Amino acid sequence: MKHTPFLIASTVLASLTLAATLGGCAVGPNYARPSAPLSPAFKEAAGWSLAAPADTLDRGDWWTLFNDPTLNALEAKVQVSNQNIIAAEAAYRQARATVSEQRAGLFPTVTLNGSGAESGGGTGSRGQVITGAGGGTVASGSGTGSGGNRTTSYRANIGASWEPDVWGRIRRTIEAAKSNAQASAADLAAARLSAQGELATDYFGLREADAEIALDRATIEGYQRSLTIANNRYRAGVTVKSDVYQAQTQLANAQADLAGLDQQRANFEHAIAVLTGEAPGNFSLALAPWIATVPAIPPSLPSTLLQRRPDIAAAERRVEAANAQIGVQTAAYFPTISLTGSYGFAASELGSLFNSANSLWSYGASVAETLFDAGARRARVTESKAAHDQAVARYRETVLEALRNVENELAATRVLAQQAELRRQASTAADAAETIVANQYRSGQVPYTDVVTAQAAAFNARRALAQSAAQRQTTAVALIQSLGGGWKAGEDSGADPKPSR
């Protein structure tokens, strides 16, 4: 029977169609999101209910809740200049490229080859036989020269090979790569949220240091006035030298505290510089009034916010990737089918290379099956199942840690709000007591020890009030991070909880 190119193409096409039809199945378990130990409501906040994961929802610029223009400008720089975020973004691009690489395995590999050769030898042979890719032969030309026989041959062919994904090994590999890419996207979101939260925390720490520096400077001025009064009373013979020493001690300690605050502020400033991608030596933040805004938590927070946490999303996607690997290893139990085909030309003269009489063709199929491997495939499947169980356990632990973080920050928010009012009352009372005792000392009614005690109590109360305000802001940042990036539901609250696959 004559094999025409049309017949060859039809046969190959039929084989490919059959393989594609068989490729509809994929061995291994289909993925189902694992259950997690969730409570019906948060103990520290009322009105919460459970919901499906929605880590792709718009979180918004949560730092704008603090109404600080300087913070807003710094956060904008973190988005584009933080090196950890840049590295995470590159890892995400790498993961997406891996998906494309694995998807290419679903399609044939097509190659184009060409060659030309000239050879010579003794006088024994006048020709050469060239075997074609499809099993046919063609005789190359030969000529005789002073150096003996010389043979010239030219060849050109196009070939294709394909391994049909009959058992779904490649599709499971693509599934795992997609899940890993989505986990990498969640890692990028986690890196971004971490850098944003760290910047906000460092910024509020710097503003707290600014407030304490101003407080220390005012306190030092008061201590200097007290030292002057003690000196005047000692020179007048009204009091003893120990009053002067006590005033000097108090003043020196306050000046030492001020120097420590300068160092603390410098450390915060250097940390902010690195987070925004700048060299600390080229970066500085001027003293500015502290905007001590603390965002109010809505009375009923939607539970979807917790499900947007990037670490939860990443852990869940890695469970899916581990599940797909079980299918990849299970596919090794089934035969591997390969299809090949080629069409080309061979001739002794370049001008006649592409004549139909010089054509060569081949097509074929092969099946390979492992009959004995001493349990290696079974061990790999068992290994994949164990890795899946580990990923499930890590996912559940991540959810538990997220619940704990939210509960902790909600409790801290509630307690700090109560403490803030009490700190304010304590500071007001301590200031009044300091004024009264100072007037009593000037009139000789109380010893200087009472002045020192009253001044120290007033200073500590003022410092505690400033620290309480900073703690409320940093706790708000921690709560926002625990909720996955704020409590703004976003306009796309009805979006699919997972990216399209």
CORFENDA-V551252 format. One line per field, one symbol per residue. phi: phi as a letter, one per 20 degrees, with the letter a starting at -180 (. if undefined). Layout:
# CORFENDA-V551252
phi->???
This chain:
# CORFENDA-V551252
phi->.eeegfffffffffffffffffffdbfnfffcgffcfdefbffebenecfbfgbfeffemeffffelcgffgffffffgddfffffffffffffffffffffffffdfddcccbbbbccbafefcdbbddeefenecbeeebbdcfeofcccbcbbbdcbcbdgefdnffffffgffffffffffffffffffffffffffffffffffgfffffffffffffffffffffffffemecdfffffffffffffffffffffffffffffffffffemdfgfdcbcffbfeeefdgefgfceffgfffegffffffffffffffffffgfffffdfedcdcabbacbbecffdfefffdfcbababcccceebclnfffffffffffffffffffffffffffffffgffffffffffffgffffffffffffffffffffffemecffgffgffffffffffffffffffffffffffffffenpocefnfdfefffcffd
